[in-house]
Amino acid sequence: MKQFRLLSMVLVLLMVWTTPGLAANHNGNGGSAHAFDNKIIKKIDEDRIYEHVSHLSEEIGPRGAGTEAELETVDYLVEQFENYGYEEVNVQEFTFLSGGKEVTSYNVEAVKEPKKNHDSGQQIIIGSHHDSVPWGPGANDDASGTGVLLELARVFSKAPTGTTVKFVAFGAEEYGLWGSRRYAEAMSEAEAEQTVAMFQLDMVGSADAGDLVMFTADGEQNTVTDLGAAAGSRVSELVPYSELGRSDHVPFHNLGIPAALFIHTPLEPWYHTEEDLIDYISKEKMLDVAKIVGSAVYQVARKDTPALERSAVAPVPVDYYYEEPNL
């Protein structure tokens, strides 16, 4: 039922099916074909993303769950969200067992409320994980995803939306997805039913990793991959989908929420090492992911207007393909 409601809303916009090569130039109107996406992508600042990655990986450094560095990270996230004007910023404390010592970690959530009188009653979650492995600075894993998350939160803070959008930085991903698991466990049945899409950003900035892929836990297309593929064809290039767990999209998939992981594969050689440094981060890759996910989210989170429903530049769906996992 959840996906049906979302898709019924999306189909008002998706006038015709098209091929990947034609999607970006469907109307023949040149730049006007991107008028919809430009409301978001023109405001994304790659330097801001890079500054977040630099602060997290260099100034704070290794951000293992339960450490002082994690507390510093949480303070930084709260400060950034509040600076963007978010009135509802929540810190969720949780515990888990690691090696027989109970560990305390934290999720940080900022909530973008819909415009008055335009509330769809639905919500979208955009996630990353703010922790790193204890021995590494985690520039790509996952300061890159968290940097993109923060920049999208800044851009969406002023965007007219008719759907609740939640930006969540999860703790303790490296210890077994604990933050996302605890967050999903705390969701009521009604809240899970209202959540129509979950976009997870993990390792989206390495210059030496491969191409962007959308991974679902079951290897099936869903609302998130549909939106991501269509957005990619408009603002970048077509993004394939594949099958993989191992990240924070999984607990939401287990609740029946359409969810996908956005990540570049094959992974870089210094994955989970002390060499996961800012030196190997690509601004261009992070900007590309920010544009794709930002456009995909805005397609369904925007405030609905009859003018756009009738517009010849409304986004259209695309055919996209499965790619065998290659980590």
C-alpha positions as CSV (number, residue, x, y, z in Angstrom):
1,M,0.0,0.0,0.0
2,K,2.8,2.3,0.9
3,Q,4.5,2.0,-2.5
4,F,1.2,2.2,-4.3
5,R,0.5,5.6,-2.7
6,L,3.9,7.0,-3.6
7,L,3.8,5.6,-7.1
8,S,0.4,7.0,-7.7
9,M,1.7,10.4,-6.8
10,V,4.8,10.0,-8.9
11,L,2.9,8.8,-12.0
12,V,1.1,12.2,-12.2
13,L,4.6,13.5,-13.0
14,L,5.8,10.6,-15.1
15,M,4.0,11.3,-18.4
16,V,5.7,8.8,-20.7
17,W,8.3,6.1,-20.6
18,T,11.5,6.9,-22.4
19,T,14.9,5.3,-23.1
20,P,18.0,6.3,-21.1
21,G,19.6,8.2,-23.9
22,L,16.5,10.3,-24.5
23,A,15.6,11.1,-20.9
24,A,17.7,14.2,-20.4
25,N,16.5,15.8,-23.6
26,H,13.0,14.5,-23.7
27,N,11.4,17.9,-24.5
28,G,14.0,19.3,-26.9
29,N,14.0,22.5,-24.8
30,G,17.7,22.4,-23.9
31,G,18.3,23.8,-20.5
32,S,14.6,24.0,-19.7
33,A,14.6,20.2,-19.4
34,H,16.5,20.6,-16.2
35,A,14.3,23.4,-14.7
36,F,12.8,20.9,-12.2
37,D,16.1,19.6,-10.9
38,N,17.8,23.0,-11.0
39,K,15.7,24.0,-8.0
40,I,18.0,21.7,-6.0
41,I,21.2,21.0,-7.9
42,K,22.1,24.6,-8.6
43,K,22.3,25.2,-4.9
44,I,24.7,22.3,-4.1
45,D,28.2,23.5,-3.2
46,E,30.9,20.9,-3.6
47,D,33.3,22.9,-1.5
48,R,31.0,22.8,1.5
49,I,30.8,19.0,1.1
50,Y,34.6,18.8,1.0
51,E,34.9,21.0,4.1
52,H,32.7,18.6,6.1
53,V,34.8,15.6,5.0
54,S,38.0,17.5,5.9
55,H,36.6,18.4,9.4
56,L,35.4,14.9,10.1
57,S,38.4,13.0,8.9
58,E,41.3,15.4,9.6
59,E,40.2,17.6,12.5
60,I,38.3,14.9,14.4
61,G,39.9,11.9,12.9
62,P,39.0,8.3,13.7
63,R,35.4,8.3,14.9
64,G,34.9,4.9,16.5
65,A,31.6,4.3,18.3
66,G,31.8,5.1,22.0
67,T,34.8,7.4,21.8
68,E,35.3,11.1,22.6
69,A,35.7,11.6,18.9
70,E,32.2,10.3,18.4
71,L,30.9,12.9,20.9
72,E,32.7,15.6,19.0
73,T,31.2,14.4,15.8
74,V,27.7,14.4,17.3
75,D,28.2,18.0,18.5
76,Y,29.4,19.0,15.0
77,L,26.4,17.4,13.3
78,V,23.9,19.1,15.7
79,E,25.6,22.4,15.2
80,Q,25.5,22.2,11.4
81,F,21.8,21.2,11.4
82,E,20.9,24.0,13.7
83,N,22.9,26.5,11.7
84,Y,20.8,25.5,8.7
85,G,17.6,26.5,10.6
86,Y,16.3,23.1,11.6
87,E,14.1,23.5,14.6
88,E,13.8,19.8,15.2
89,V,17.2,18.2,15.7
90,N,17.2,14.9,17.7
91,V,20.0,12.9,19.2
92,Q,19.0,9.3,19.8
93,E,21.3,7.5,22.4
94,F,21.5,3.8,22.2
95,T,23.7,1.0,23.6
96,F,25.1,-2.3,22.2
97,L,27.5,-5.0,23.3
98,S,30.9,-5.1,21.7
99,G,33.5,-7.6,23.1
100,G,31.5,-8.0,26.3
101,K,31.8,-4.0,27.2
102,E,28.5,-2.1,26.8
103,V,29.1,0.7,24.2
104,T,27.0,3.9,24.0
105,S,26.6,5.5,20.6
106,Y,24.3,8.1,18.9
107,N,22.1,8.8,15.9
108,V,21.6,12.4,14.9
109,E,18.4,13.4,13.1
110,A,17.2,16.7,11.5
111,V,13.6,16.9,10.4
112,K,12.4,19.0,7.4
113,E,8.7,19.6,7.9
114,P,6.4,20.0,4.9
115,K,4.8,23.3,4.0
116,K,1.5,24.0,5.7
117,N,-1.5,22.8,3.8
118,H,0.7,20.7,1.5
119,D,1.5,17.8,3.8
120,S,1.4,14.5,1.8
121,G,1.4,12.5,5.1
122,Q,4.5,10.7,3.9
123,Q,8.2,10.9,4.8
124,I,11.5,10.2,3.2
125,I,14.8,9.3,5.0
126,I,18.2,10.2,3.8
127,G,21.0,8.5,5.8
128,S,24.7,8.1,6.2
129,H,26.9,6.8,9.0
130,H,29.1,9.2,10.9
131,D,31.4,6.6,12.6
132,S,34.6,5.2,11.1
133,V,36.6,2.1,11.9
134,P,38.5,2.9,15.1
135,W,41.9,2.8,13.4
136,G,41.2,5.0,10.4
137,P,40.1,8.5,9.7
138,G,37.3,7.3,7.4
139,A,37.4,10.1,4.8
140,N,35.5,8.1,2.3
141,D,33.9,5.6,4.8
142,D,31.8,7.5,5.6
143,A,32.7,11.2,6.0
144,S,32.0,11.5,2.3
145,G,28.4,10.3,2.8
146,T,27.9,12.5,5.9
147,G,29.3,15.5,4.0
148,V,26.8,15.0,1.2
149,L,24.0,14.4,3.8
150,L,24.8,17.7,5.5
151,E,24.9,19.6,2.2
152,L,21.6,18.2,1.1
153,A,20.1,19.2,4.5
154,R,21.3,22.7,3.9
155,V,19.8,22.9,0.4
156,F,16.5,21.3,1.4
157,S,16.2,23.6,4.5
158,K,14.8,26.3,2.2
159,A,13.2,24.1,-0.5
160,P,9.4,24.0,-0.8
161,T,8.4,20.5,0.1
162,G,5.1,18.7,0.8
163,T,6.7,15.7,2.3
164,T,8.6,15.2,5.6
165,V,12.3,14.7,4.9
166,K,14.5,13.3,7.6
167,F,18.3,13.5,7.5
168,V,19.9,10.9,9.8
169,A,23.5,10.3,10.6
170,F,23.8,6.8,12.1
171,G,26.3,5.7,14.8
172,A,28.0,2.4,15.1
173,E,27.5,1.2,11.5
174,E,31.0,-0.3,11.6
175,Y,30.1,-2.5,14.6
176,G,27.0,-4.2,12.9
177,L,24.6,-1.5,11.7
178,W,23.6,-0.7,15.3
179,G,22.5,2.9,14.8
180,S,20.2,2.1,11.8
181,R,18.9,-1.0,13.6
182,R,18.1,1.0,16.7
183,Y,16.5,3.8,14.7
184,A,14.3,1.3,12.7
185,E,13.3,-0.5,15.9
186,A,12.1,2.7,17.4
187,M,9.8,3.5,14.4
188,S,6.2,2.9,15.1
189,E,4.2,0.8,12.6
190,A,2.4,3.9,11.4
191,E,5.7,5.8,10.9
192,A,7.2,2.9,8.9
193,E,4.0,2.8,6.8
194,Q,4.4,6.5,6.1
195,T,8.1,6.1,5.0
196,V,8.0,5.8,1.3
197,A,11.8,5.9,0.5
198,M,15.1,5.5,2.3
199,F,18.3,6.7,0.5
200,Q,21.6,5.6,2.1
201,L,24.9,7.4,1.3
202,D,28.0,5.3,2.1
203,M,31.4,5.8,0.6
204,V,30.5,8.2,-2.2
205,G,33.7,10.2,-2.6
206,S,36.8,8.0,-3.4
207,A,38.6,9.1,-6.5
208,D,40.0,5.5,-6.8
209,A,36.7,3.6,-6.4
210,G,34.6,2.5,-9.4
211,D,31.3,3.8,-10.6
212,L,28.1,4.6,-8.7
213,V,25.7,1.7,-8.1
214,M,22.4,1.5,-6.2
215,F,22.3,-1.6,-4.1
216,T,19.1,-3.1,-2.6
217,A,19.0,-5.8,0.0
218,D,17.1,-8.2,-2.2
219,G,18.5,-7.3,-5.6
220,E,15.1,-6.0,-6.8
221,Q,14.2,-2.6,-8.2
222,N,12.1,-0.4,-5.9
223,T,10.9,3.2,-5.6
224,V,14.3,4.5,-4.6
225,T,16.2,2.9,-7.5
226,D,13.5,4.0,-9.9
227,L,13.9,7.6,-8.7
228,G,17.7,7.4,-8.6
229,A,18.0,6.0,-12.1
230,A,15.6,8.6,-13.5
231,A,17.5,11.4,-11.7
232,G,20.8,10.1,-12.8
233,S,19.7,10.1,-16.5
234,R,18.7,13.7,-16.1
235,V,21.6,15.2,-14.2
236,S,24.5,12.8,-14.7
237,E,24.3,9.4,-16.2
238,L,22.2,6.3,-15.8
239,V,22.9,4.5,-12.5
240,P,22.5,0.6,-12.4
241,Y,21.2,-1.4,-9.5
242,S,22.6,-4.5,-7.8
243,E,22.3,-6.6,-4.7
244,L,24.1,-6.0,-1.4
245,G,23.4,-5.8,2.3
246,R,26.1,-4.6,4.7
247,S,24.9,-1.1,5.1
248,D,22.3,1.0,6.9
249,H,19.6,0.5,4.2
250,V,19.0,-3.1,5.4
251,P,17.0,-2.4,8.6
252,F,14.6,-0.3,6.6
253,H,14.3,-2.9,3.9
254,N,13.4,-5.4,6.7
255,L,10.5,-3.1,7.7
256,G,9.2,-3.2,4.1
257,I,10.4,0.3,3.3
258,P,11.8,0.9,-0.2
259,A,15.5,1.4,0.5
260,A,18.8,1.5,-1.5
261,L,22.5,2.1,-0.8
262,F,24.4,4.6,-3.0
263,I,28.1,3.6,-3.3
264,H,30.9,3.5,-5.8
265,T,32.2,0.0,-6.6
266,P,34.7,-1.6,-6.9
267,L,35.9,-0.2,-3.6
268,E,39.1,1.7,-3.2
269,P,42.3,-0.3,-2.2
270,W,42.5,1.4,1.2
271,Y,39.0,0.5,2.4
272,H,39.0,0.1,6.2
273,T,42.6,1.1,6.5
274,E,44.6,4.0,8.0
275,E,45.0,5.3,4.4
276,D,41.3,6.3,4.0
277,L,42.5,9.9,3.8
278,I,41.1,13.1,2.3
279,D,44.0,13.0,-0.2
280,Y,42.0,10.4,-2.2
281,I,38.6,12.2,-2.1
282,S,37.0,13.4,-5.3
283,K,34.9,16.6,-5.0
284,E,33.4,15.7,-8.4
285,K,32.1,12.3,-7.3
286,M,30.5,13.7,-4.2
287,L,28.9,16.5,-6.1
288,D,27.6,13.9,-8.7
289,V,26.0,11.8,-5.9
290,A,24.5,14.9,-4.2
291,K,22.9,16.0,-7.5
292,I,21.4,12.5,-8.2
293,V,20.0,11.9,-4.7
294,G,18.9,15.5,-4.3
295,S,17.0,15.4,-7.6
296,A,15.5,12.0,-6.8
297,V,14.3,13.1,-3.4
298,Y,12.9,16.4,-4.7
299,Q,11.0,14.7,-7.4
300,V,8.6,13.2,-4.7
301,A,9.2,15.6,-1.8
302,R,8.4,18.8,-3.6
303,K,5.3,20.8,-2.9
304,D,2.7,19.6,-5.5
305,T,1.6,22.2,-8.0
306,P,-0.8,21.9,-10.9
307,A,1.5,23.9,-13.2
308,L,4.3,21.3,-12.8
309,E,1.9,18.4,-13.2
310,R,1.0,19.7,-16.7
311,S,4.6,20.8,-17.5
312,A,6.4,19.3,-20.5
313,V,9.6,19.3,-18.4
314,A,8.3,17.0,-15.7
315,P,10.7,14.1,-14.9
316,V,10.2,10.9,-16.7
317,P,11.1,7.3,-15.7
318,V,13.8,5.3,-17.5
319,D,14.7,1.7,-18.2
320,Y,17.8,0.8,-16.2
321,Y,19.7,-2.4,-15.7
322,Y,21.0,-4.9,-13.1
323,E,24.8,-5.1,-12.6
324,E,26.5,-8.0,-10.9
325,P,28.0,-7.0,-7.5
326,N,31.7,-6.2,-7.8
327,L,33.2,-5.0,-4.5
